[in-house]
Amino acid sequence: IDGGNSVAERLMIDVLYYVGRSDESVPRVAEVRQLYGLAALIPINFEHATLTAVDADALRTLKERLSQAKTVWGQMVAGAQADPAKLMNELAVAGTAATRLTAAPIAYVIEHIGKAAAAFPQLQETLRETLALEVASALLFSELGVDSLPSIDPEYAERARTVAARLNAAVQGQPLPDAGDWMSELSRRAQDRLTMGSVVLETQAALREIEQKLDRFFRNPEDRSGLATADSAFDQIGGVLSVLGFEEPVAALRQAQQAVR
């Protein structure tokens, strides 16, 4: 446009790429494609060629939705306010993403997680406890499968059927199918996550309680009744964080506690 005689190499490459992807029934496009041999340089499935071995958007969606599903499921198990419809939506989108990635075993497990989670509110308390752990384990199992993409080990596909069978058995109150040590390890990790999720929810609730008492005080400094009772909440949170080894947050918490005192 400015009248320069030189053409930037980056611009040339981009123009040739888009011409190469254009309709070759247009005479000028066909001429350029032939002149530069673009048919040999740009395969039809260029976006899905080896440069991008996996659909990045679908992979990102799958990871994000599974993460959200774990969060909502943890809230449901802990008895916190959680929207079951949100969980179903997260699983549905995750299943669609898994299908786009041609990750059939992952999509298969996600489908059974959705069915099991839908039945959760209607189950007896004893069955809920069992299903809570099985769904958490299945979500973790799905994440492990995502980490191995674009390839999925044949053994993973076989284990996916076992995970689905255990979900179905848990919903129906039947004995869970036996699995190997891999399932025991998966269950242990899932139990740790559920436990940690409960701890996080309780800690957040205690922090909100402190915030509310401080807020009431700052709005009305004459009313100091809530400040003394906040001390036990500080101790509760501090004890939990100490056990978990978070020393710096504990130090900050104790400073805040001393200021309130």
N, C-alpha and C positions, 0 to 999 in steps of 0.2 A: 504493500500500500504506500509506503514511504519512498518507493522507487529504487530500493536496494537491489543489486543484481544477484546477491548470494541468498540461498535458501537454507535455513537452519536444518541441520540433520534431523533433529527431533521432530520438527514439523513434517519433513519429508517422510519419515518413518510412519508417523501417525496418519498422514494422508494416504499413503500406500496401504496401510492396514484397513482403513475404512473403505477404500476403493475395493480392496480384495474381498471384503465382506459384503459388498453391494451386489445388486442384481446384474448379472453378466449379460442379460438380454439387452441392456443398454449398450449400443455400439462402442461409445468412447470408453466405458468401463471395461468391456471385453478386450479392447485394444491395449489398455494399460495393464490389465491382468496378464495378457499374453507377453507383452514387452518385458515385464519385470518377473515373469514366471511365478506370479503370486499363488497360483493354484497349488504349487508344490511347497510353498512357504507357509501358507495359512490353511491348516486342515479344517474341515467342516466343523468338527467338535473342538475347536481351539480352546474355548473356555474350560472344557472338561478334560483337556489333554494333561500330559504329565507335569506341566508347569503348576497346575493346581490339582493335586491328586485327590483332593476331597473338596466338596462344596463348602467353602468357608462360611457363607451365610447360614447354611443349614446346620453346620457344626456348632457355630456360635449360639444359634437359637436353641439347639438341643441342650447344650451345656447350661445355658441360662435358665431354661424352663425346668430342667431337672433340679437345679439348685433352688429355684423358687418352690418347686413341689416339695422338696425336702423341708424347707422352712415352714410351709403351710401344714404339712403333715405333722411336724413336730409340735406345732401349736395345737392342732386338733387332739393329739395324743395327750398333751399336757393339760388339756381342758381349757386352754385359753380361747378367747374369741377368735374364731377363724371361719372363713367362708368356704364351705365344701365346694361350692360352684367354682371358686377360684382354683382350687386344686384340680378339679376336672378339666378346667380350661388349660391349665399349665400342662397337664398330661396329654391332652388332645394335641396341643401344638407341638409338644415334644415328640409324640408319635408320628406326626406328619413329617417333622424334620428327619426323624430316623428313617422313614420310608424314602425320603428324597436322597438320603445317603446310602440307600440300598443296604441298610443295616437291619435286615429282617429279624435276627434274634433279639436285638434291642427293642425294636418296635413291638415284637411279640410279648416281651416282658412288660413293657409299658402298658400295653392293652390290658393285661391281666392285673396290673397294679390298679388301673382305673376301675375295673370291675370290683376288686376287693375293697378299695377305698369307698366306693359307692355303697357297699353293704355295711360298712363300719358303724354308722350311727344306729342301725337297727339291731346290732348284736348285743348279747349279754356281756356283762363286764368281764367275765373270765375269758370269753372268746376275743374280746377287744384287746386284752393284754397280749394274747398270742399273735393276733393279726397285726398289732402295732409294730411288733418286732419284725415280722415277716415282710411287711411293706417297707419298713426302713431298710431291711437287708436287700430287698429287691431294688430299691432306688440306688443303693450303693453299688449293687451288682451292675445296674445299667450304666452308672458313671464309669465303672471300670471298663466296660465295653466301649464306651465313647473314647476313653483314653487310648485304646488300641487301634482306632480307626486310622486309615481307611481299610485295613485288613482286620478280619475277625477270625480268631482261631476256631477250628472245628469243635474243639473241646468246649469253647464258650457257648456255641449253639446247643450242645448237648446239655450243658448246665442250665441254660435258659429254660429248657423244658422242665427241669427239676424245680427251679425257682417258681415257675408258673404253677406246677402241681402242688407245691407247698402253700402257695397263696390260696388256691382253690380249697385245699384241705382245711386251712385255717378258717376260712369263711364258713365252711360246713361243719366245723367242730369235729373233724375227723383227725386221726393220727397223722402226723406229718411224715411224708416219705423220707426215708433215710437218705442222707447225703454224706459226702466225704468230709475230710478235715477242712477243706476249703469253705464249706458252708458254716462250720463252727467258727472259723476265723471271721467270716463275713458277719455272722450274727453278733459276735463279740464287738466288732467295730461299730455295728449298727446300734447296739445297746449303749455303747459309750456315747454315740452321737445323740441318742434320745435323752440319756441322762444329762449330757451337757446342755442340750436344748432346754430341759426343764430348769437347770441351774441358771441359765441365761435369762429365762423368762422371770424367774423369781427375783433375780438380781435387778433386772430392769424395773420390776414392780416396786422393789424397795427404794430404788433411786427416785422413781416418780413420787413415792410417798414423801421422801425428804424434800424434793423440789416443791411439792404442794404446800408443805408446812412452812418452808422458807418464803414462798410466794405470799402466803397469808400474813406472815410476819412483816414483810416489806411493805405490804399494802396497809397494814395497821400495826406499827411498831409497839403500840401499847399492849398488844396481845402477844404474850410470850409463851402461852400454854403449850403450843406445839413444838417449841424448840427442845424442851427437855425430853419429850417422847421420841424425838428424832435420833437420839443417841443410840438406842437399841438397833435402829435400822443401819446406822453407820457401822456398828459392831458386826451385824449380820453380814453385810457386804464385805467388810474387811476380812472377816474370817474365811469367807468363800474364796476371795481373791488370793489370800495367803496360801490356802491349801493348793490352789492352782499354780502358785509360784509367780504371781504377777506383783513383784515387790514395788516397782515404781508406782503403779496405780494405788497400791495400798498406802504408800507414803503420802501421795497426793490426797487420798481420802482422809487420812488421819489429820493432815493439816486443815482440811475443811471442817472436820469434826471438832478440832480444837478451837477454830474460829467461831463455830456455832456455840460451843460451850461458853 
